[in-house]
Amino acid sequence: MAEILIVEDERAQREALAGYLRKAGYDVVTAATGKEAFEVKSTPDVVLLDLRLPDMEGLDLLKKLREMNPDTEIIVITAYGTVRTAVEAMRLGAFDYLTKPVDLDELLLIIGRALEKHERDLEVSFLKEEVEKFRPQTGLIGESPAIKEVLSMIYRVAPSNATVLITGESGTGKELVARILHAASPRKDRRFVAVSCAAIPESLLESELFGYERGAFTGATKPKPGKFELAHGGTLFLDEIGDLPISLQVKLLRVLQEKEVERLGSTVPRKVDVRIIAATNQDLRKKVEGGSFREDLYYRINTINIHIPPLRERKEDILPLAEFFLRKFSREMGKDIKSFDREARKALLSYQWPGNVRELINVVERAVVLTRKNIITADLLMLERLKSPFPTLEELEREHIKKALKISGGNLTRASELLGIHRNTLREKLKKYNLR
């Protein structure tokens, strides 16, 4: 039950509000003065604060309450407040404000929104310790609403055994989210096993996932457990699941439904208790429509979807991320670099970051290596060179691959023949350049 503290010097108003909110199902504590508010032993979820108190200014009390309990949401109530006072209260951290006489229906709506924000902020605070464990590769640093929503989803989903599909562009931190989900779950003391469905050749992927018995194929001199068995009791992370061959999609679906695997060369099923977390930078719905991904498997792995937005859509996180990686690399290289100068900050914010956090890490590391000063200047970031109208070799290669895919109608075997490279090499390049 949420607790609400009412700080109101008028007895009739205080008791009327308290009675109404108790009937609405809230636990209510009251105080007639600022001094009494400080003496409340519990930590309320929401404070209703009258700005006109007999012993102190309401705005001063607001600041002190925020310092004492940063997670508590404060709703200002006043009969004397002007718009300027209300704006100042919001600037100091108030969630919202109401004027007397209080509209009780509006009050309940505002309290409901304040409690939603309070719960979301508590969820984010809970996960910060887990996020810390996976630095420096974390892409979840920041205060943007988008990242807070990702962390809130992790908090709600982690305790369950639900299958999770993490989506987002390359370099956004999908594996990081998977690892945090595992670390915040009841399975945290068991293994987290990661498999890249794009990096392992198709001919070997089945044996990697399901294992094999001695004599199952040439070279199988002894039995080997697959990734499912290794992850028993823990979590199996299937990265780039959109690249899973259609033949293995059938077997994966059976494992998810029956919770058992059969090694290659064996007819004996083995029970496995594994939580599946999958990730992709592709549009699986389109792959389902195109017939290259099974619809039943799509719905089976997409019980919960966590989408990580690209860095260009959360600009407010760019500088906190850049500053973090600057401190990290400075420390590792024994340099005392203070910060980025004004032009460097502008360059960081104006760049589109097609490679997302992974690209930002590389840019900052390079700048730290090259600088001879204690501050990073814009020229060291080399972002203008990245925007150059003259294409790089990688850009040319990316466009060349796109043309081959178009000519071949998306057939990887035909496209690899046109390019004169092995099909698995093409797969790696598709992943590198975030091509579908």
N, C-alpha and C positions, 0 to 999 in steps of 0.2 A: 504494500500500500504506500503510495507516494505521500510524503510529508510536506505540508505547506506552513510556512511561518507568516503570520499576519502582523505587521508592525504598524499600528494605528493608534493615535492618542485618543480619539473619540470613542468612548465606550460603546455607545449604541451601534455605531458603524462597525466596530471591531467584532462585537458579538453577533451582529446580523450576518456578516460575511463568514464568520467561523461556523455558525449554525448551517448556513446554506451549503458550504463546502463539505461539512461533515455528512450531510444528507446525500451529497453527490458522491460519497465514498472515499473522501480524503481524510488522512490523519492531520489534524490541525493543531498548531501551537500558536499562542498569541503573545504579543508584547506591546506595552503602551508607550515605551520610550526606547531610545537608542541603547541605553544602558541595559534594559531588560533583554533587548535583542542579542546583545553580546553574551548574556548569561545563559542563553538557551544551550543546553548541553548536546543536543542532537545536531546533526547536519541536515538541514531541510533540502528538499529537492528544488523547491520554488519558494521565493520570498515575495509577498505582496507588501510593498513599501510606500507608506505615506511620506511625501517629501517635507511636510510641515510637522515637526516634532518639537516638544517642549524643551528638550535638553540638548539638541544638536541639529545641524543642518542635514536635511535628507540626503543631499548629494555627497556630503562627507561620509555619512553612514553607508551609502551605496559603495563608495570606494573601499571602505574598510571591510565590508562584507565580501566584496569581490576578492580582496587580498586574502581573507581568511579561508574562503571556500570558492575557488575559481570555477568549480563545476556547477555551483548553484545558479539557477536562473532567477533573475530579479525582474519583477513587473512593478513599475512605478504607478502609484495611484495618488492623484492630487486634485484638489478643488481650486488650487491657486496657480497651477503651473501654466506657463505660457508655452508657445511652440518652442521658443528658445530654450526653456528649461527642459522640455521633453527631449530636444535634440541633444542637449548636454548630457542628460541622463543616459541616452543611447550611446553616446560617445564614450562614456565611462563604463559601459558594459551592460546596461539594462537590456533585457530581451524585448520589452515593449512597454507601452504606457496606456493608462486609462484615466479619464477625468470623472470626478464625482458630479452627479450621482452615478454610481457604477451600473452599467448594463450587465446584469448577471449572466445572460446568455453569451454575450461577448466575452465576459470574464472566463467562462468555462472553455470557450474556444481557444483563447490565448493561453490558458493554463495547459490545455491539451497539447498545443504546439510547443510550448516551453518544455514540457516533459518529454516529448519526442526528441527534441534537440539534446536535452540532458542525457537521455538514455544513449543516444548516438555518440555523444562526446565521451561518455564512460566506456563505451565499447572500443572507441579509438584509443583511449588511454590504456585500456587493458592490453591491446595488441602491440603497443609501442615496444614493450620488452621483447616480444617475439621478433619484431622487425629489426631490432638492434642486433640480434644474433646473426643476421644474414647480411649485414654490411660487410664489405663495401659495395657489393653488387646490387644493393637494393635500389629499386626505382620508385619506392613508395614513400620517399621523403617528400614532405610538403604539406601545405594546409589547404589545398584546393578542395572544393566540394566534391569533385570527381574522385580524388584519392580517399577522402573521408568516407565516401560511399563504398569504395572497394574494401576498405578496412572494416566498415560496418557489416558488409556481406560476409567477409571472412569470419568475423566474430560470431555471426548467427549460424553459419554453416559448419564451422570447424568441429563442434561437438558431435555432429551426426555422422552417419556412415554413408550419406547420400553421395552419389556419383556427381562429380563437378566437371563442367567444361569451361576452361578459361580461354577467352578469346582476346585478340589484340594484335597489333602489328608487331613485327620483329623488333626486338630491343626494348620492349615496354616492361618486361619483368614477369613474364608468365610463370617461369619456373620458380621464381622467388615467391610468388603467391602460393604456388603448390606446396613449397617447403614450409611456409608459415601455416597453411591449413593443417599440414601434418603435425607441426610442432605445437599447435594449439589444440590438438585433438587428443582423445584418450589413447590413441595409438602412438603417441610421441616417443615412447620408450622402445618401440620396435623399428624395423628398417624402413627407410624411405628409399625406394629403388626407382631410378630414372632411366627411361628408354627413349631414344630418338628414333621415331619410325622412318625418318627421312635419311638418317645417317647410316643405317645398317642395310646392306644389300638385301634385296627381296629374298634371295635364295637362303640367306642365313637368319632372317628375321623370325621365322617360325620356330626354329630351334632355340633362338635366344629367348623368346617369350615363353615357350612351353617346355623346353628341355628335351633331352633325348636319352635313349638307352644305349648300351654298348651294342655295336653292330647295326645301329639304325641306318647308317650310311657310311661310305668310305671315309675312314679317318676317325670314326667314333669308337675309340679304343676303350673308353670307360664312360659310365653314365654321367650325365650332367643335369643338375636341376635348372629349370628356366627361371625367368625373372618373376613369374607369378609365385613360384615356390619360395624364392628368396625373399619375397615381400610378404610372406604369410604372417598375418597378425599386424601388418603395417600398411604402408601405402605404396601403390604402383603408379608412377607418373608416366603417362604416354604422351610424349611431346610430339608435335606435328602429326597428330592422328589423322589428319586429312590425307597424308601420304601412305596410309596403311593399305596394302593391296586388297582388292575385293575378296580374294580367296581367304585371307586371314581375318577379314571382317566377320565372316560367318563363324569362324572358330572363336573369335573374341566374344561375339554375342552369346555363344553357347556357354562360355566360361562365366560371363556375367549372370546368365540365367540359372545355370546349374551349380555355380560356385565350386567347380572342379575342373581339373586339367588332365590331359593325357599326354605324356611325353611321346615324342616321335619314336616309333618302334615298340610301343607298348599299347596294350588294350586295357590296362588297369587304370581307372580314374583315381585321381588324388584330390582330396578335399583341400580347398584353399580359402582362407579368410583374408581377403584383400580389399582395401578401399581403392577405387579407381579415380584418379584425377587425370583428365586429358586436357590438351592445349592445342590450339591451332591459330595460324594467322590467315587461314583461308575461310571463305564463306561456305560452310558445310551445307547450307540449304541449297545453294546453287549446284554443289556437287551431287546432292541427292536428286535434284531435278535433272541433272545431266547423266545420271545412272552410274556415277563412279563412287558413290558412297551410299551404303544401305540405309534406307529410311528407318527401319526398326532399330538399327544400331545408333543412329543419330538421336532418336528419342530416348534410347536407353542411357547414353552417356550425358545427355543434356538435361538431366534432372534439375540441376542448378547451374545457371550460367553466371559467371563473373567476367565482366568485360573491363579491360584496362584501356583507358583512353590514351591516344598518342600524346606525346609531349607538347605538340603544337596546340592542342586543345586544353592544356592546363598551364598556360604561360606563367601563372603565379608560382609554380613549382620550380621553374628553370633556375632562378638565382639561388634558392636554398640548396638545390642539388649541386649546382656548380661550386658553391662555397664549401659544401661538404667534401666533394672530391678534391678540391684545392687543398684543404687541410690534410686530407688523407695522403695525397701524393707528396706534399711538402714534407710531411713527417717522415714518410718512407725514404725520401731522397736527401734528408738532412738539410733542407732549405727552410728559411724563415720568410715565407711569402705571406703578406698580409691579406691581400684581397685583389679584386679586379678594379681597374680604373673606370671612370664614367663611360668612356667610349666602348670599352670591352663589355660592360653591362648592357649597353644599348645593342651591341652586336649580338650578344647572347639572346636577348629578347626578340630581336627582329628575325633571326634565323628560323627556318621551318623545321629543322631536325628530322629529316626523313628516316634517320637511323635511330631516333628516339634516345632513350637514356644511354644505350650502349655507345651511340655516336658521341654524346656529350662527355662520357667518361674518356673516350679517346682524345677528344679535343682538349680537355683540361689537362690530361696527363702529358700530352705533347707540349702544351704551353709551359707547364712546370719544368719539363726537361730543358726547354730552350731559353727560359728567362735568365737574365743575369742581374735582375733587380728584385726588390721585395714586393713588387706589384705586377700584375698581369695586364699588359696593354692589348688593344684590339688586334694589332698586327700579328701578335703571337698566336692568336686563335685561328688565324688563316681561314676565317669563314668567308671572306670575300673571294678568296681563291676557289673555295668550294662552289661559289655561285658563278664562277667564270663562264662566259659564253662558249669558250673553247672546251669541248668535251674531253674528259679524261678517258683513259683506256678502259676503266671499269664501266663508265657510262656507255661507251661504244659497245662493249661486250654485252651489257644489259639490253641495249636496243637490238643488237644482233640476235640475241636469244629470243626476244619478243617476236621478231620477224619470223624466226624459224618455227616458233610455236603457232603463229598465225597460219603460216603456209601448211603446217602439218595438221591443222585443226585441233591442236592440243594433244596430239599423240606423242608421248615422250620418246618412244622408240624411234619413230620417224624423224622427230626433231633432232635427236642425238645423232642420227645418221647424217642429216643435213649439215650439222655443225662439226661432224668429224670427231666427236667425243663419246665416251662411254655413257650409257644411260644413267648410271649412279653418279657420275661426275656432273651430269646435267641436273640431277636432283639436288645436289649440293649447291649448285649455282642458283637454282630457283629459290632455294632457301636463303642464300646469301643476299640476293637482290629483291627478296620479298615479292616474287612473281608467282602468279597462280596458274 
